[in-house]
Amino acid sequence: MGRDPAPAEARAAAFRYNTVVALTPAFACASALLAVAGAMKLRAPAAASGALRAMSLPAATGAVRLVGACELVAGSWALAYPHG
């Protein structure tokens, strides 16, 4: 006689659920931080542009604003649709 696979499947489902519940606040914080960082780059790109310039990287204000807009969209999307 074989063992019933139902308890193992139930444990796996509970583990997945508990993992999602445990990681949701961290994911939400990271998403919010990304969105806020993007908004700050859109509002005042000089700080990010200066940091890029200090590392000898291209530091055009327009490029910094574009990156900020992408960060804002990605962070907002992650907050709105965390499961896909």
C-alpha positions as CSV (number, residue, x, y, z in Angstrom):
1,M,0.0,0.0,0.0
2,G,1.2,3.4,-0.9
3,R,1.0,6.5,1.2
4,D,-1.7,9.1,0.4
5,P,-0.1,12.0,-1.5
6,A,-2.8,14.4,-0.2
7,P,-1.0,15.4,3.0
8,A,2.2,16.2,1.0
9,E,0.3,18.3,-1.5
10,A,-1.5,20.1,1.4
11,R,1.9,20.9,3.0
12,A,3.3,22.2,-0.3
13,A,0.2,24.4,-0.8
14,A,0.5,25.7,2.8
15,F,4.2,26.4,2.3
16,R,3.5,28.4,-0.9
17,Y,0.7,30.4,0.8
18,N,2.9,31.2,3.9
19,T,5.8,32.2,1.6
20,V,3.6,34.6,-0.3
21,V,2.1,36.1,2.9
22,A,5.6,36.5,4.4
23,L,7.1,38.2,1.3
24,T,4.2,40.5,0.4
25,P,5.2,43.3,2.7
26,A,8.8,43.3,1.6
27,F,7.7,43.2,-2.1
28,A,5.3,46.1,-1.5
29,C,8.1,48.2,0.2
30,A,10.5,47.6,-2.6
31,S,7.9,48.5,-5.2
32,A,7.0,51.7,-3.3
33,L,10.6,52.6,-3.0
34,L,11.2,52.1,-6.7
35,A,8.1,54.3,-7.5
36,V,9.2,57.0,-5.1
37,A,12.7,57.0,-6.4
38,G,11.4,57.4,-10.0
39,A,9.1,60.3,-8.9
40,M,12.1,62.0,-7.3
41,K,14.1,61.7,-10.5
42,L,11.3,63.2,-12.5
43,R,10.9,66.0,-10.0
44,A,14.5,66.9,-9.5
45,P,16.9,65.0,-11.8
46,A,20.0,67.1,-10.8
47,A,21.0,64.9,-7.9
48,A,20.9,61.7,-10.0
49,S,22.6,63.4,-12.9
50,G,25.4,64.6,-10.6
51,A,25.9,61.1,-9.2
52,L,26.2,59.7,-12.7
53,R,28.6,62.5,-13.7
54,A,30.7,61.7,-10.7
55,M,31.0,58.1,-11.9
56,S,32.0,59.3,-15.4
57,L,28.8,58.0,-16.9
58,P,26.5,59.9,-19.3
59,A,24.4,62.3,-17.2
60,A,21.9,64.0,-19.5
61,T,18.9,65.3,-17.6
62,G,16.5,63.9,-20.2
63,A,18.0,60.4,-19.8
64,V,17.6,60.7,-16.0
65,R,14.0,61.8,-16.3
66,L,13.4,58.9,-18.7
67,V,14.8,56.4,-16.2
68,G,12.8,58.0,-13.5
69,A,9.6,57.6,-15.5
70,C,10.4,53.9,-16.1
71,E,11.0,53.4,-12.4
72,L,7.8,55.1,-11.5
73,V,5.8,53.0,-14.0
74,A,7.5,49.7,-12.9
75,G,7.0,50.5,-9.2
76,S,3.4,51.5,-9.6
77,W,2.7,48.4,-11.8
78,A,4.2,46.1,-9.2
79,L,2.1,47.7,-6.5
80,A,-1.1,47.5,-8.5
81,Y,-0.6,43.9,-9.9
82,P,1.7,42.1,-7.5
83,H,0.9,38.6,-8.8
84,G,1.5,39.1,-12.5
